[in-house]
Amino acid sequence: MGGCAAILHYSNTPTLQFNVMPMQIIEHISEMQHWSDATRRDGRRIVFVPTMGFLHDAHLSLVRDGKKRGDRVVVSIFVNPAQFSPNEDFAAYPRDFERDRGLLEREHADVLFHPSVREIYPEGYQTHVNVDKLSGLLCGAHRPGHFQGVATVVAKLFNIVRPHVAIFGEKDYQQLQLVRRLVRDLNFAIEIIGHPIVREADGLAISSRNIYLSPEERQAALCLSRALVRAACMVQRGETRGRVITEAVRGGIEKEPLARVEYVTLCDSATLEPVEEIQESALLALAVRIGKTRLIDNQILKP
Ligand code: AMP
């Protein structure tokens, strides 16, 4: 009898011990706004982590960061058609909702916002947000319309989730700067946090698109992070001339037969305008195709 009582006692304990609310899954805009209003009225600080799903360790690192910065964490999963051009991988973009939901539950995210494309862009939708200069530089020069799609969906998500804080990865450095600009220009009362790039043990920046790489391409993809290390060494040894650095980086990447450089640019870390000489610091940003997969990476260089 005593044994049974003990079992009953222990089996009841977890619910009493961890008073954890299960993660809520919200699909509709009105419900998300309602949750957010109620949470704000309770005086809770809402942290938002927007994603396109197929979550990996870098996404989860953003979520963990979010748990420390507020009282409630909302993660969105929305593969945004507006930021893919017709020849890009929107339809093929990897998706695994059940796996993502399990991962977010384990991280104790509070809300998973998972709207449909129709919910975000209903029949007759026609309003777009454009961050003029920033949208045309770096990746924007090679992906027409991409940053208009990003800015539009981010502005909409901010109005839907109404967070106090939003976290974006520095891997998509241009996106982060564009969001900072958008928040200033449109007066969103949201603090934007940049999260450092999360890398695999061998240096490759983690990305949902890394699953497209064959084993041979996966090895070849190391040329991106190696190029950044090479550039940082050059700068440490005193090199500050943009042309010399970008040419060395480009040359290093081009030695890899599977790699095709899209751009290697040294630029101002806020405006992303190209710079000829590193003063206090500069951003080295690159986009490289490995086979059919387009990869990006970047690093701040400081003399
Ligand atoms: P995505 O699902 O690719 O749109 O990414 C969602 C968020 O995670 C964005 O803010 C990305 O910048 C960020 N992110 C993705 N990969 C990384 C990484 N390797 N390191 C840091 N942040 C990342």
Boltz pocket constraint, residues with backbone or C-beta under 6 A from the ligand:
constraints:
  - pocket:
      binder: B
      contacts: [[A, 50], [A, 51], [A, 52], [A, 53], [A, 58], [A, 59], [A, 62], [A, 167], [A, 168], [A, 169], [A, 170], [A, 171], [A, 172], [A, 195], [A, 196], [A, 197], [A, 198], [A, 199], [A, 205], [A, 206], [A, 207], [A, 208]]
      max_distance: 6.0
